[in-house]
Amino acid sequence: MNIASVFREQIAEIADRLSRVSEEKSRSRHREGGWSKKQILGHLIDSALNNHQRFVRASLEGKYEGPGYSQEAWVALHGYDAMPWSKLIEHWRHQNELLCEVVDRIPQERLSAPCQIENNAPVTLKFLIIDYLSHLQHHTDQIADPVPARPNSS
């Protein structure tokens, strides 16, 4: 299975999990003093926006060198807590569907493009994509209940 297929499947699964979270629950904090579930999803929107630039530039230019981002400031500036949960999910889903299209079109040889974010050690574009998916999963686990296990059909 190629990386774009994995990306698409994970986005679909996460969208389903997010849709099961109520507006009321979306306002709750993941932990004492931490972000609300809305703010965590907002952080994932910001992450998609930042990674979109990285993926496109590395794919087109054969490398990427750029800034990180101040996640606390981005989340605060966007005011995600004041937005309806359904709109946040919709925005997250559309941004990630567009990102899936980009990943699907990255030439195989560009997956090894070096990418350096801030002063961190360079990694490959493929690593960035896989790390992005891990990041999504990590934060989705903070927001949504796990998907119930499917019964064994044997």
Wavefront OBJ file of the C-alpha trace (Angstrom):
o trace
v 0.000 0.000 0.000
v 1.403 3.423 -0.880
v 1.699 6.363 1.484
v -1.192 8.298 -0.121
v -3.551 5.345 0.405
v -2.527 5.082 4.052
v -3.033 8.845 4.389
v -6.544 8.680 2.881
v -7.609 5.759 5.076
v -6.349 7.416 8.235
v -8.104 10.704 7.416
v -11.408 8.870 6.833
v -11.085 6.950 10.100
v -10.233 10.106 12.061
v -13.114 12.061 10.493
v -15.480 9.309 11.603
v -14.127 9.398 15.155
v -14.358 13.201 15.328
v -17.966 13.148 14.143
v -18.880 11.077 17.218
v -17.778 13.858 19.596
v -20.616 16.116 20.737
v -20.461 19.902 20.819
v -20.619 19.709 24.615
v -17.748 17.229 24.853
v -15.686 19.276 22.382
v -15.523 22.079 24.951
v -14.002 19.826 27.624
v -10.300 19.915 28.429
v -8.127 16.933 27.595
v -6.348 17.487 30.911
v -6.315 20.069 33.693
v -4.892 23.334 32.363
v -4.587 21.952 28.821
v -6.346 22.710 25.597
v -9.998 21.931 24.995
v -10.825 19.302 22.397
v -11.754 22.187 20.069
v -8.339 23.737 20.560
v -6.616 20.403 19.924
v -8.534 20.050 16.651
v -7.631 23.653 15.834
v -3.991 22.760 16.433
v -4.431 19.914 13.929
v -5.846 22.397 11.399
v -2.792 24.614 11.945
v -0.559 21.574 11.545
v -2.226 20.712 8.231
v -1.720 24.272 6.997
v 1.949 24.315 7.970
v 2.628 20.862 6.570
v 0.870 21.712 3.310
v 3.585 24.309 2.644
v 6.317 21.877 3.584
v 5.010 19.015 1.443
v 4.434 21.196 -1.629
v 7.745 23.034 -1.436
v 9.778 19.861 -0.829
v 7.990 18.169 -3.708
v 8.486 21.033 -6.157
v 11.897 22.310 -5.061
v 13.530 19.046 -3.988
v 14.098 20.356 -0.454
v 12.446 22.372 2.274
v 13.936 24.752 4.815
v 11.552 26.772 6.899
v 10.221 27.886 10.234
v 8.379 25.960 12.861
v 5.341 27.610 14.327
v 4.266 28.959 17.679
v 1.388 26.573 18.334
v 0.057 28.299 21.463
v -0.097 31.662 19.675
v -1.690 30.169 16.539
v -4.399 28.391 18.536
v -5.123 31.540 20.568
v -5.204 33.824 17.503
v -7.657 31.593 15.632
v -10.087 31.438 18.570
v -10.990 27.810 17.947
v -12.852 27.558 21.267
v -15.493 29.984 19.976
v -16.156 28.038 16.749
v -18.845 25.376 16.345
v -17.461 21.832 16.539
v -19.099 20.859 13.241
v -17.345 23.742 11.431
v -13.982 22.787 12.898
v -14.419 19.195 11.742
v -15.456 20.388 8.275
v -12.445 22.674 7.988
v -10.081 19.957 9.263
v -11.530 17.422 6.827
v -11.293 19.722 3.790
v -7.734 20.758 4.613
v -6.656 17.136 4.993
v -8.435 16.020 1.824
v -6.440 18.661 -0.042
v -3.278 17.464 1.679
v -4.123 13.894 0.558
v -4.271 15.129 -3.035
v -0.810 16.657 -2.655
v 0.642 13.491 -1.109
v -0.922 11.413 -3.891
v 0.910 13.501 -6.513
v 4.371 13.643 -4.943
v 6.802 11.929 -7.292
v 8.389 8.872 -5.690
v 11.895 10.313 -6.003
v 10.863 13.467 -4.104
v 9.948 11.476 -0.990
v 13.659 11.522 -0.150
v 13.848 15.345 -0.367
v 15.605 16.786 2.696
v 13.394 18.908 4.957
v 14.653 21.094 7.772
v 12.244 22.803 10.164
v 13.794 25.521 12.318
v 17.069 24.272 13.767
v 16.038 20.613 13.807
v 18.066 17.973 12.015
v 16.989 17.443 8.410
v 14.584 14.589 7.703
v 13.105 13.287 4.466
v 9.763 14.369 3.066
v 8.542 10.802 3.540
v 9.462 11.031 7.224
v 7.527 14.325 7.519
v 4.426 12.742 5.984
v 4.585 9.691 8.253
v 5.294 11.903 11.275
v 2.297 14.080 10.351
v 0.052 10.999 10.379
v 1.459 9.933 13.767
v 0.817 13.446 15.076
v -2.791 13.264 13.845
v -3.309 9.928 15.547
v -1.780 11.117 18.815
v -4.066 14.145 19.053
v -7.136 12.303 17.792
v -6.660 9.897 20.687
v -6.833 12.929 23.001
v -10.094 14.116 21.431
v -12.174 11.080 20.529
v -13.062 7.724 21.986
v -11.393 4.757 20.290
v -13.237 3.036 17.488
v -14.919 -0.086 18.875
v -13.190 -3.301 17.864
v -14.902 -5.191 15.091
v -16.076 -8.688 15.985
v -13.908 -11.469 14.617
v -15.672 -13.101 11.660
v -14.003 -16.495 12.050
l 1 2 3 4 5 6 7 8 9 10 11 12 13 14 15 16 17 18 19 20 21 22 23 24 25 26 27 28 29 30 31 32 33 34 35 36 37 38 39 40 41 42 43 44 45 46 47 48 49 50 51 52 53 54 55 56 57 58 59 60 61 62 63 64 65 66 67 68 69 70 71 72 73 74 75 76 77 78 79 80 81 82 83 84 85 86 87 88 89 90 91 92 93 94 95 96 97 98 99 100 101 102 103 104 105 106 107 108 109 110 111 112 113 114 115 116 117 118 119 120 121 122 123 124 125 126 127 128 129 130 131 132 133 134 135 136 137 138 139 140 141 142 143 144 145 146 147 148 149 150 151 152 153 154
